[in-house]
Amino acid sequence: MDFERVLEKVEGFFSAGRFPWAVVGAAGLHAYGLTRVTTDLDFVTDAAAQSGLVSFLVSEGYETVHLSQGYSNHVHSDPARGQVDFVYISGETSRRLFEECRTMPFGGKTVRVPRPEHLAAMKIQAMKNDPSRSLQDMADVRFLLTVDGVNEEEIRAYFEKSGLRERYEEIKRLS
């Protein structure tokens, strides 16, 4: 996948519509120092962007594999354009996440990345929604807990809010 090319295209859509966005998933983790192999590019944006974004991606040749209120997944037949995933948020969650994003290097440019606590919250929600993801997501949260200045209590609260406190305790035992 040509990450910079795909990023440029998607960023153009967000800029034209003045939608807030940030890089999440493996690219977001990479910004904090955890590099792992990935074949897709993940974004978070405001829910208001969803219908226009999906139409834009279809016009760019992407097939929509999954579409729900909070998430969409798209794949292109050209491997250089690959797979892109989007998390959609709204209200106070959107306001807070985007106000607190950090600008960090990604490839040859800078991108906005949520705070480590917000990346952890997305990983925790993913574990709750799809327990088969737990091992990788727990490893990612374990890494995020080591980022300088991270608010560990905030991350613990996200686990508790999701009914996954035992997962938090498991991470702490392994650390």
KOLLO-572100 format. One record per atom (N, C-alpha, C): residue number from 0; residue in one letter; atom name; y, z, x. Coordinates in steps of 0.02 Angstrom, whole numbers, plus 50000, padded with zeros to 5 digits. Atoms other than C-alpha are relative to their C-alpha. Layout:
<pts>
seq:type:atom:north:up:east
NUM:A:CA:Y:Z:X
...
</pts>
This chain:
<pts>
seq:type:atom:north:up:east
0:M:N:49941:50000:50042
0:M:CA:50000:50000:50000
0:M:C:50062:50000:50044
1:D:N:49937:50003:49965
1:D:CA:50174:49957:50061
1:D:C:50047:50052:49967
2:F:N:49964:49945:50032
2:F:CA:50252:50126:50019
2:F:C:50075:49989:49997
3:E:N:49927:50010:49999
3:E:CA:50429:50080:50071
3:E:C:50021:49947:49949
4:R:N:49983:50053:50048
4:R:CA:50429:49920:49967
4:R:C:49995:50026:49928
5:V:N:50009:49973:50068
5:V:CA:50362:50009:49812
5:V:C:50055:50051:49986
6:L:N:49947:49951:50009
6:L:CA:50483:50152:49837
6:L:C:50067:49966:49985
7:E:N:49937:50036:50010
7:E:CA:50628:50030:49847
7:E:C:50005:49971:49929
8:K:N:50001:50029:50068
8:K:CA:50578:49943:49684
8:K:C:50011:50054:49947
9:V:N:49995:49947:50050
9:V:CA:50555:50104:49586
9:V:C:50068:50034:50005
10:E:N:49934:49970:49990
10:E:CA:50713:50179:49661
10:E:C:50054:49957:49968
11:G:N:49952:50046:50032
11:G:CA:50808:50024:49600
11:G:C:50002:50010:49926
12:F:N:50002:49987:50072
12:F:CA:50750:50056:49422
12:F:C:50036:50066:49985
13:F:N:49969:49934:50012
13:F:CA:50799:50240:49431
13:F:C:50076:49997:50009
14:S:N:49928:50004:49986
14:S:CA:50969:50200:49506
14:S:C:50037:49962:49945
15:A:N:49968:50041:50052
15:A:CA:51009:50065:49377
15:A:C:50007:50040:49935
16:G:N:49998:49961:50062
16:G:CA:50968:50184:49235
16:G:C:50029:50069:50008
17:R:N:49972:49934:49983
17:R:CA:51044:50335:49322
17:R:C:49953:50057:49979
18:F:N:50050:49949:50015
18:F:CA:50883:50432:49298
18:F:C:49987:50041:50063
19:P:N:50017:49959:49942
19:P:CA:50848:50579:49412
19:P:C:49926:49989:50017
20:W:N:50069:50009:49979
20:W:CA:50690:50565:49515
20:W:C:49990:50035:50067
21:A:N:50018:49973:49935
21:A:CA:50598:50638:49662
21:A:C:49929:49978:50015
22:V:N:50068:50017:49977
22:V:CA:50442:50602:49764
22:V:C:49958:50063:49998
23:V:N:50046:49943:50004
23:V:CA:50294:50717:49730
23:V:C:49932:49978:50027
24:G:N:50067:50018:49977
24:G:CA:50108:50715:49767
24:G:C:49995:50002:50076
25:A:N:50011:50000:49928
25:A:CA:50050:50674:49943
25:A:C:50064:49985:50039
26:A:N:49936:50015:49965
26:A:CA:50220:50600:49990
26:A:C:50046:50061:50000
27:G:N:49960:49938:50002
27:G:CA:50307:50760:49934
27:G:C:49974:50051:50049
28:L:N:50030:49954:49952
28:L:CA:50185:50864:50035
28:L:C:50014:49979:50071
29:H:N:49986:50027:49933
29:H:CA:50212:50750:50185
29:H:C:50070:50020:50023
30:A:N:49931:49982:49983
30:A:CA:50398:50789:50179
30:A:C:50003:50072:50027
31:Y:N:50002:49931:49976
31:Y:CA:50352:50973:50208
31:Y:C:49952:50010:50059
32:G:N:50040:49995:49940
32:G:CA:50232:50933:50349
32:G:C:49924:49994:49991
33:L:N:50071:50009:50012
33:L:CA:50061:50908:50267
33:L:C:49986:49926:49990
34:T:N:50015:50071:50004
34:T:CA:49999:50733:50301
34:T:C:49926:49992:49983
35:R:N:50069:50017:50018
35:R:CA:49844:50670:50214
35:R:C:49999:49928:49974
36:V:N:50008:50070:50021
36:V:CA:49777:50499:50170
36:V:C:50012:49996:49924
37:T:N:49989:50012:50071
37:T:CA:49838:50433:50003
37:T:C:50006:49925:49989
38:T:N:49996:50071:50017
38:T:CA:49832:50267:49915
38:T:C:50048:49988:49943
39:D:N:49952:50008:50054
39:D:CA:49965:50298:49784
39:D:C:50066:50034:50016
40:L:N:49934:49969:49992
40:L:CA:50145:50350:49767
40:L:C:50016:50034:49934
41:D:N:49988:49959:50059
41:D:CA:50191:50489:49646
41:D:C:50074:50019:49995
42:F:N:49931:49983:50014
42:F:CA:50359:50524:49565
42:F:C:50004:50049:49942
43:V:N:49983:49961:50058
43:V:CA:50435:50649:49446
43:V:C:50068:49974:49977
44:T:N:49937:50023:50028
44:T:CA:50575:50594:49330
44:T:C:50011:50032:49932
45:D:N:49985:49974:50066
45:D:CA:50659:50643:49169
45:D:C:49963:49960:49948
46:A:N:50039:50032:50053
46:A:CA:50560:50604:49011
46:A:C:50039:49942:49967
47:A:N:49959:50054:50030
47:A:CA:50705:50495:48950
47:A:C:49989:49933:50034
48:A:N:50011:50062:49963
48:A:CA:50656:50366:49081
48:A:C:49935:49965:49980
49:Q:N:50068:50025:50008
49:Q:CA:50478:50341:49019
49:Q:C:49994:49931:49969
50:S:N:50012:50065:50033
50:S:CA:50487:50195:48897
50:S:C:50029:49942:50040
51:G:N:49971:50052:49959
51:G:CA:50605:50092:49004
51:G:C:49962:49989:50065
52:L:N:50037:50004:49938
52:L:CA:50507:50132:49161
52:L:C:49934:49963:49990
53:V:N:50064:50033:50013
53:V:CA:50341:50079:49085
53:V:C:50011:49925:49989
54:S:N:49984:50071:50010
54:S:CA:50420:49915:49026
54:S:C:50017:49965:50066
55:F:N:49982:50027:49934
55:F:CA:50494:49887:49199
55:F:C:49937:49987:50042
56:L:N:50060:50007:49960
56:L:CA:50326:49916:49283
56:L:C:49956:49942:49975
57:V:N:50038:50056:50028
57:V:CA:50239:49795:49164
57:V:C:50033:49934:50022
58:S:N:49966:50061:49979
58:S:CA:50373:49665:49205
58:S:C:49990:49985:50074
59:E:N:50014:50007:49929
59:E:CA:50333:49694:49390
59:E:C:49926:49985:50014
60:G:N:50070:50017:49991
60:G:CA:50149:49656:49360
60:G:C:49952:50059:50002
61:Y:N:50044:49942:50001
61:Y:CA:50081:49833:49346
61:Y:C:49965:50006:49933
62:E:N:50038:49985:50060
62:E:CA:49946:49876:49221
62:E:C:50004:50075:49988
63:T:N:49997:49929:50017
63:T:CA:49966:50042:49131
63:T:C:49928:50023:49986
64:V:N:50068:49974:50005
64:V:CA:49803:50136:49154
64:V:C:49998:50060:49953
65:H:N:49996:49940:50042
65:H:CA:49856:50298:49068
65:H:C:50073:50012:49983
66:L:N:49932:49984:50023
66:L:CA:50008:50346:48965
66:L:C:49996:50057:49951
67:S:N:49993:49943:50045
67:S:CA:50045:50514:48886
67:S:C:50071:50025:50004
68:Q:N:49932:49974:50002
68:Q:CA:50200:50615:48849
68:Q:C:50024:50023:50069
69:G:N:49980:49970:49937
69:G:CA:50199:50698:49020
69:G:C:49978:49964:50063
70:Y:N:50029:50031:49941
70:Y:CA:50113:50574:49134
70:Y:C:49985:49926:49987
71:S:N:50024:50069:50005
71:S:CA:50083:50390:49167
71:S:C:49975:49977:50069
72:N:N:50034:50025:49940
72:N:CA:49977:50296:49293
72:N:C:49998:49924:49994
73:H:N:49994:50073:50001
73:H:CA:50000:50113:49341
73:H:C:49971:49971:50064
74:V:N:50031:50031:49942
74:V:CA:49906:49996:49456
74:V:C:50017:49925:50001
75:H:N:49984:50070:49991
75:H:CA:49950:49825:49526
75:H:C:49940:49965:50032
76:S:N:50056:50037:49970
76:S:CA:49823:49690:49570
76:S:C:50012:49984:50074
77:D:N:49983:50011:49930
77:D:CA:49914:49664:49736
77:D:C:49994:50068:50036
78:P:N:50008:49936:49965
78:P:CA:49853:49803:49853
78:P:C:50063:50026:50034
79:A:N:49938:49978:49969
79:A:CA:50023:49806:49938
79:A:C:50046:50036:49951
80:R:N:49960:49967:50051
80:R:CA:50100:49863:49774
80:R:C:49964:50059:49969
81:G:N:50042:49942:50014
81:G:CA:49956:49982:49737
81:G:C:50008:50036:49934
82:Q:N:50000:49957:50058
82:Q:CA:49956:50126:49617
82:Q:C:50061:50046:50002
83:V:N:49944:49954:50006
83:V:CA:50106:50227:49556
83:V:C:49987:50046:49940
84:D:N:50009:49950:50051
84:D:CA:50100:50386:49454
84:D:C:50066:50035:49987
85:F:N:49937:49967:50019
85:F:CA:50240:50473:49360
85:F:C:49986:50062:49958
86:V:N:49999:49939:50039
86:V:CA:50263:50649:49295
86:V:C:50067:50000:49964
87:Y:N:49938:50000:50040
87:Y:CA:50391:50662:49154
87:Y:C:50015:50072:49977
88:I:N:49980:49932:50019
88:I:CA:50487:50823:49125
88:I:C:50066:49995:49962
89:S:N:49939:50001:50040
89:S:CA:50629:50871:49011
89:S:C:50031:50070:49995
90:G:N:49967:49937:50014
90:G:CA:50749:51007:48959
90:G:C:50017:50040:50062
91:E:N:49983:49954:49946
91:E:CA:50774:51159:49069
91:E:C:49958:49988:50062
92:T:N:50043:50015:49942
92:T:CA:50627:51112:49180
92:T:C:50030:49943:50040
93:S:N:49971:50058:49967
93:S:CA:50707:50944:49219
93:S:C:50065:50020:50036
94:R:N:49935:49980:49971
94:R:CA:50880:51018:49247
94:R:C:49989:50040:50064
95:R:N:50011:49957:49943
95:R:CA:50815:51152:49365
95:R:C:49968:49964:50059
96:L:N:50035:50035:49946
96:L:CA:50696:51043:49464
96:L:C:50047:49954:50037
97:F:N:49958:50050:49966
97:F:CA:50823:50906:49498
97:F:C:50061:50031:50033
98:E:N:49944:49966:49967
98:E:CA:50967:51025:49536
98:E:C:49979:50030:50067
99:E:N:50023:49964:49941
99:E:CA:50859:51111:49667
99:E:C:49962:49957:50050
100:C:N:50035:50045:49954
100:C:CA:50782:50957:49751
100:C:C:50033:50001:50069
101:R:N:49976:50007:49932
101:R:CA:50800:50936:49938
101:R:C:49996:49927:50020
102:T:N:50002:50067:49973
102:T:CA:50839:50775:50029
102:T:C:49963:50003:50067
103:M:N:50043:49997:49941
103:M:CA:50707:50739:50161
103:M:C:49983:49930:50023
104:P:N:50019:50067:49975
104:P:CA:50653:50594:50273
104:P:C:49933:49977:49971
105:F:N:50062:50032:50022
105:F:CA:50520:50475:50209
105:F:C:50001:49929:50026
106:G:N:49999:50066:49968
106:G:CA:50478:50324:50315
106:G:C:50068:49990:50032
107:G:N:49936:50016:49970
107:G:CA:50641:50242:50363
107:G:C:50060:50021:49958
108:K:N:49943:49979:50043
108:K:CA:50747:50324:50227
108:K:C:49992:50072:49981
109:T:N:50005:49931:50026
109:T:CA:50780:50488:50140
109:T:C:49986:49997:49926
110:V:N:50016:49995:50071
110:V:CA:50713:50539:49972
110:V:C:50011:50071:49977
111:R:N:49995:49933:50029
111:R:CA:50732:50685:49855
111:R:C:49929:50026:49988
112:V:N:50065:49967:50007
112:V:CA:50586:50807:49854
112:V:C:50011:50067:49967
113:P:N:49992:49934:50031
113:P:CA:50564:50958:49740
113:P:C:49986:50056:50051
114:R:N:50015:49941:49960
114:R:CA:50562:51132:49816
114:R:C:49925:50010:50003
115:P:N:50072:49988:49996
115:P:CA:50389:51186:49875
115:P:C:49972:50038:49939
116:E:N:50021:49963:50059
116:E:CA:50380:51306:49728
116:E:C:49988:49954:49941
117:H:N:50008:50048:50055
117:H:CA:50403:51162:49606
117:H:C:49942:49953:50011
118:L:N:50060:50040:49985
118:L:CA:50274:51055:49695
118:L:C:49937:50041:49984
119:A:N:50057:49957:50016
119:A:CA:50155:51203:49681
119:A:C:49990:50005:49925
120:A:N:50006:49995:50073
120:A:CA:50193:51219:49495
120:A:C:49966:49938:49972
121:M:N:50032:50062:50024
121:M:CA:50143:51036:49470
121:M:C:49926:50000:50018
122:K:N:50071:49997:49979
122:K:CA:49982:51063:49569
122:K:C:49962:50049:49955
123:I:N:50032:49950:50043
123:I:CA:49943:51218:49464
123:I:C:49988:49971:49930
124:Q:N:50008:50032:50065
124:Q:CA:49972:51121:49303
124:Q:C:49944:49948:50002
125:A:N:50053:50049:49993
125:A:CA:49859:50983:49367
125:A:C:49931:50033:50000
126:M:N:50064:49963:50000
126:M:CA:49721:51111:49401
126:M:C:49982:50023:49930
127:K:N:50013:49977:50069
127:K:CA:49740:51180:49226
127:K:C:49976:49942:49956
128:N:N:50016:50058:50042
128:N:CA:49733:51007:49147
128:N:C:49934:49966:50020
129:D:N:50060:50033:49976
129:D:CA:49590:50942:49256
129:D:C:49968:50043:50054
130:P:N:50030:49955:49952
130:P:CA:49484:51077:49339
130:P:C:49963:49966:50057
131:S:N:50035:50035:49946
131:S:CA:49392:50945:49442
131:S:C:50046:49988:50060
132:R:N:49951:50009:49946
132:R:CA:49553:50930:49546
132:R:C:50011:50064:50040
133:S:N:49983:49934:49973
133:S:CA:49552:51115:49591
133:S:C:49995:50007:50075
134:L:N:50008:49989:49928
134:L:CA:49486:51108:49769
134:L:C:50057:49969:50040
135:Q:N:49945:50032:49963
135:Q:CA:49615:50982:49832
135:Q:C:50067:50032:49984
136:D:N:49936:49970:50020
136:D:CA:49757:51057:49732
136:D:C:50008:50070:50027
137:M:N:49996:49933:49970
137:M:CA:49716:51233:49791
137:M:C:50017:49996:50074
138:A:N:49984:50009:49929
138:A:CA:49719:51171:49971
138:A:C:50074:49982:50009
139:D:N:49929:50018:49996
139:D:CA:49890:51093:49939
139:D:C:50045:50060:49986
140:V:N:49960:49940:50015
140:V:CA:49958:51253:49861
140:V:C:49996:50050:50057
141:R:N:50008:49955:49943
141:R:CA:49887:51354:50004
141:R:C:50048:49979:50056
142:F:N:49952:50024:49950
142:F:CA:49987:51243:50123
142:F:C:50072:50017:49979
143:L:N:49931:49989:50023
143:L:CA:50145:51257:50017
143:L:C:50020:50074:50007
144:L:N:49985:49929:49991
144:L:CA:50132:51447:50027
144:L:C:50020:50017:50072
145:T:N:49982:49987:49929
145:T:CA:50157:51431:50217
145:T:C:50067:49970:50019
146:V:N:49936:50031:49984
146:V:CA:50320:51333:50207
146:V:C:50053:50055:50010
147:D:N:49948:49950:49986
147:D:CA:50464:51432:50284
147:D:C:50045:50011:49939
148:G:N:49954:49982:50054
148:G:CA:50565:51524:50152
148:G:C:49972:49992:49930
149:V:N:50028:50010:50067
149:V:CA:50446:51489:50008
149:V:C:49999:50066:49962
150:N:N:50001:49941:50043
150:N:CA:50456:51610:49862
150:N:C:49929:50008:49972
151:E:N:50070:49990:50019
151:E:CA:50275:51667:49849
151:E:C:49994:50031:49931
152:E:N:50003:49969:50066
152:E:CA:50311:51773:49696
152:E:C:50010:49949:49944
153:E:N:49989:50053:50050
153:E:CA:50375:51621:49602
153:E:C:49936:49959:49990
154:I:N:50062:50037:50005
154:I:CA:50215:51527:49642
154:I:C:49946:50041:49964
155:R:N:50048:49955:50034
155:R:CA:50109:51677:49589
155:R:C:50014:50000:49925
156:A:N:49981:50000:50071
156:A:CA:50205:51679:49424
156:A:C:49978:49935:49965
157:Y:N:50023:50063:50029
157:Y:CA:50163:51494:49395
157:Y:C:49924:50003:49987
158:F:N:50072:49991:50011
158:F:CA:49978:51535:49418
158:F:C:49988:50043:49938
159:E:N:50009:49955:50056
159:E:CA:49993:51679:49295
159:E:C:50018:49967:49934
160:K:N:49978:50034:50061
160:K:CA:50088:51576:49167
160:K:C:49948:49949:49976
161:S:N:50051:50051:50017
161:S:CA:49950:51444:49174
161:S:C:49931:50031:49986
162:G:N:50064:49967:50012
162:G:CA:49812:51574:49153
162:G:C:49951:49991:50058
163:L:N:50042:50014:49941
163:L:CA:49748:51540:49330
163:L:C:50011:50052:50055
164:R:N:49986:49949:49949
164:R:CA:49788:51704:49418
164:R:C:49942:50007:50049
165:E:N:50057:49993:49955
165:E:CA:49610:51710:49488
165:E:C:50001:49947:50055
166:R:N:49994:50052:49949
166:R:CA:49645:51547:49580
166:R:C:50050:50021:50054
167:Y:N:49951:49974:49952
167:Y:CA:49799:51625:49661
167:Y:C:49967:50053:50045
168:E:N:50033:49947:49961
168:E:CA:49697:51776:49714
168:E:C:49949:49971:50048
169:E:N:50048:50033:49956
169:E:CA:49564:51660:49786
169:E:C:50036:49970:50060
170:I:N:49961:50029:49945
170:I:CA:49696:51569:49890
170:I:C:50021:50056:50048
171:K:N:49977:49945:49958
171:K:CA:49763:51736:49953
171:K:C:49942:50029:50042
172:R:N:50058:49974:49962
172:R:CA:49588:51794:50003
172:R:C:49982:49953:50057
173:L:N:50018:50049:49949
173:L:CA:49561:51633:50102
173:L:C:50053:49993:50054
174:S:N:49945:50008:49952
174:S:CA:49728:51644:50191
174:S:C:49997:50051:50056
</pts>
